Each structure stands twice: as structure tokens, then as C-alpha cells.
Amino acid sequence: RRGEMAKMTQLVNNEVFRAYATYAAIVLLKMMLMSLITAYFRITRKAFVNPEDTESFGKGESAKKYLRTDPDVERARRSHLNDLENIVPFVGIGLLYALSGPELSTALLHFRIFTGARILHTFAYLLPLPQPGRGLSWAVGYSVTFSMAYNVLKAVWLL
């Protein structure tokens, strides 16, 4: 077990891994924040999908008017879904990338660009900003994840 602990200590002391952990935590927290933003829009717009969520606004038929969709709620939900589709792969591929031994400067560039692109994507989605802002921010983040995956495969390819 002592050997395992030493390896874990080495990992935590690895600058690339620490950078990965920092930026992964930032984008995961941003993704978690989207749940709160969606809930905020649901409550302020009184737009719910479950009957039990409307009970504080009345009973029976008077509460049914709150079972509806709202454009702001749906926009926040789509932004959150887009985070799930992009941040989850970043976390997995980014970990493999961090463990594949990249240069710190190159790793930081990947992590920072992805994080900035996802934050910009959220603002572009929620405000909304005119296209192609949202599309470009998505493409930049997606390209970063693809670049990391390519570098992992290049580093570990065993054919």
C-alpha cells in the first residue's frame, strides 16, 4: 500500500494533473450551476412539468395552468444538456490526456480554451447572443476535446 500512496502523491504533485483538476472542477461547477439557473427560470416563470411542483400555486384545475413550457426554461435546459454532451467527454478525455504526459503549456492551453469556450457558450445561449457566437464557442470546445483525444491516441497507440 505504501507504493500506491506514493504514486497518488506523485499524481497530485504533477502540475498537468493539478491544472486538469482545476479546470475540470470549474466546468463541472458551471454545469451544476445550470441546474440552479433552470430551477430559477421554472420558479420565476411558473412553468413546471410535474403536477406536484405546482401545488404551492393552488390545487386541481387552478394549478394546471402552471404545467407548461416556457422559452426561457427550455433555453436553460438546452444549455444544460449541451454541457452534459460536452463537459462529460472533456472530463474523461482530459483525464487521459493529463495522464499521457503532455507539456504543461500545451495542456494549459487545451484546458483554458475549453473552459473559456464553455463559459462563452453558456452566455451565448442564455442571453442569447447572435449566431455564430454560440456555434463557434461550441466548435472551439469540441475541437479542444478532439485534439486531446487525438494526442492521447498518438501517445498510447499500441498497434
C-alpha positions in Angstrom: 0.0 0.0 0.0 2.9 2.4 0.6 3.8 2.2 -3.0 0.2 3.1 -4.0 0.2 6.2 -1.8 3.5 7.4 -3.2 2.0 7.1 -6.7 -1.1 9.1 -5.7 1.2 11.8 -4.1 3.1 12.0 -7.3 -0.1 12.4 -9.3 -1.3 15.2 -7.0 2.1 16.9 -7.3 2.0 16.6 -11.1 1.4 20.2 -12.5 -0.5 18.9 -15.5 -2.8 16.8 -13.4 -3.4 19.8 -11.0 -4.2 22.0 -14.0 -6.6 19.4 -15.3 -8.3 19.0 -11.8 -8.7 22.8 -11.6 -10.3 23.3 -15.0 -12.4 20.1 -14.7 -13.7 21.4 -11.4 -14.5 24.8 -12.9 -16.5 23.4 -15.8 -18.3 20.8 -13.6 -19.3 23.5 -11.2 -20.5 25.6 -14.2 -22.6 22.6 -15.4 -24.0 22.2 -11.9 -24.9 25.9 -11.8 -27.1 25.3 -14.9 -29.5 23.2 -12.7 -29.9 26.2 -10.4 -30.5 28.5 -13.4 -33.1 26.2 -14.8 -34.8 26.0 -11.4 -34.7 29.8 -11.1 -36.4 30.1 -14.5 -39.0 27.5 -13.6 -39.9 29.3 -10.4 -39.9 32.8 -11.7 -41.8 31.9 -14.9 -44.1 29.5 -13.1 -43.5 26.8 -15.7 -43.4 23.3 -14.4 -43.6 19.8 -15.9 -44.7 17.8 -12.8 -48.1 18.3 -11.1 -46.6 18.0 -7.6 -44.4 21.1 -8.4 -47.4 23.3 -8.9 -49.1 22.5 -5.5 -47.8 25.7 -3.9 -49.7 27.7 -6.5 -53.0 26.0 -6.0 -54.8 22.7 -6.2 -56.6 20.9 -9.0 -57.6 22.9 -12.1 -56.1 26.2 -10.8 -52.6 24.6 -10.7 -52.9 23.0 -14.1 -52.1 26.3 -15.8 -48.6 26.1 -14.4 -48.0 22.8 -16.2 -46.5 24.4 -19.3 -43.3 25.1 -21.2 -41.6 28.4 -21.2 -39.0 29.6 -23.7 -36.5 30.7 -21.0 -36.8 27.5 -19.1 -36.3 25.5 -22.4 -33.3 27.6 -23.3 -31.6 26.9 -19.9 -32.4 23.2 -20.2 -30.9 23.0 -23.7 -27.8 24.8 -22.5 -27.5 22.3 -19.6 -28.0 19.4 -22.0 -25.3 20.8 -24.2 -23.0 21.0 -21.2 -23.7 17.3 -20.5 -22.9 16.4 -24.0 -19.6 18.3 -24.0 -18.2 18.6 -20.4 -18.6 14.9 -19.6 -16.4 13.9 -22.6 -13.9 16.6 -21.7 -13.6 15.3 -18.1 -12.9 11.7 -19.3 -10.7 12.5 -22.2 -9.0 15.3 -20.3 -8.0 12.9 -17.6 -6.5 10.5 -20.1 -4.7 13.4 -21.7 -3.3 14.7 -18.4 -2.0 11.2 -17.7 -0.4 10.9 -21.1 2.4 13.3 -20.3 1.7 16.4 -22.3 3.8 19.6 -21.8 2.3 21.8 -19.1 2.0 24.8 -21.5 0.1 22.7 -24.1 -2.2 21.2 -21.5 -3.0 24.6 -20.0 -3.8 25.9 -23.5 -6.3 23.0 -24.0 -7.9 23.3 -20.6 -8.2 27.1 -20.6 -9.6 27.3 -24.2 -12.1 24.6 -23.4 -13.2 26.3 -20.2 -13.5 29.7 -21.8 -15.4 28.3 -24.7 -17.9 26.6 -22.4 -18.5 29.7 -20.4 -18.9 31.8 -23.5 -21.3 29.1 -24.9 -23.5 29.5 -21.8 -23.7 33.3 -22.0 -24.4 33.0 -25.8 -27.2 30.5 -25.1 -28.8 32.3 -22.2 -28.7 35.9 -23.2 -29.0 35.0 -26.3 -26.1 36.4 -28.3 -26.4 36.4 -32.1 -25.0 33.5 -34.1 -22.4 32.4 -34.9 -21.2 33.1 -31.3 -22.8 30.1 -29.8 -21.9 27.8 -32.6 -18.3 29.0 -32.7 -17.9 28.6 -28.9 -19.3 25.1 -29.2 -17.0 24.2 -32.1 -13.9 25.6 -30.3 -14.7 23.5 -27.2 -15.4 20.4 -29.2 -12.2 20.8 -31.2 -10.2 21.1 -28.0 -11.6 17.8 -26.7 -11.0 16.2 -30.1 -7.4 17.5 -30.0 -6.8 16.0 -26.6 -8.3 12.6 -27.7 -6.0 12.6 -30.8 -3.0 13.4 -28.6 -3.9 10.5 -26.2 -4.2 8.1 -29.1 -1.0 9.3 -30.6 0.8 8.8 -27.2 -0.5 5.4 -26.3 -1.3 3.7 -29.7 -0.3 0.1 -29.4 -0.5 -1.3 -32.9 
